[in-house]
Amino acid sequence: MNPIQILSVVIIIFLFAGIRIVYEYKRAPKFRFGKYIKTLKPGFRWVIPIIETIQIVDIRVITINIVSQEVMTEDNVPCSIDGVLFFKINDPERAVLEVEEYKFAITQLAQAALRDVCGKVELDTILSKREEMGKNIKSIVEIETKEWGIDINDVKIKDIQLPENMRRMMANQAEAERSRRARIILALAEEQAAGKLLEAGKLIDQSPSAIKLRLYQTLSNIAAEKNSTILFPFPEEVLPRKANNKKKKKKK
């Protein structure tokens, strides 16, 4: 190969070595001799090999798991709490220049904030107000991340692990509460039923015809059963008038 061909090959390799493709959901801060120049937008890009470098930054919402943290609540209950954090980079330049490893830094901040927030409240508050706990953790973390060009979208408490004896105590408490509610409902039902029976008794007592209707209904229900003989004593006053007149004639 002559020198011109060699030079052509070197130039082609040099040109291909500088080709970069930046995807739509990414940005690429560009450095020349280690100094920040600008942030490359999506598309086909070319950098000077060796002299220029880029660092790819994902600007989509990123999820970080907050590993389980041992927490002592305000009422001295030990528990393990984990969660999840969602964040998004809105300024790639600051995310690269202001902090060395932004994912690691956010993870450490979230863990510390979780221990701090949950350690200042009682266990019942953590169990019943998870959403509020997540918002408190978010407010603490985003104070630092705003300076890095990072927005914290949300923080969620995922799981709360309690000691075995505490779980048994809570189960017994829940069972006692359910039993108490059941007894209250039963007592209210009996009270209402007694009131209705009292009202019905007053109505029947005020109307002799109502007593007869009730008696006939009872006889009808008994007659539906396959019994050979039915003895049903009742006062003569509740019999129809015709039956009473016949009895009086027989006596005469």
Order of alpha helices (4+ residues) and beta strands (2+ residues): alpha-beta-beta-beta-beta-beta-beta-beta-beta-alpha-alpha-alpha-alpha-beta-alpha-alpha-alpha
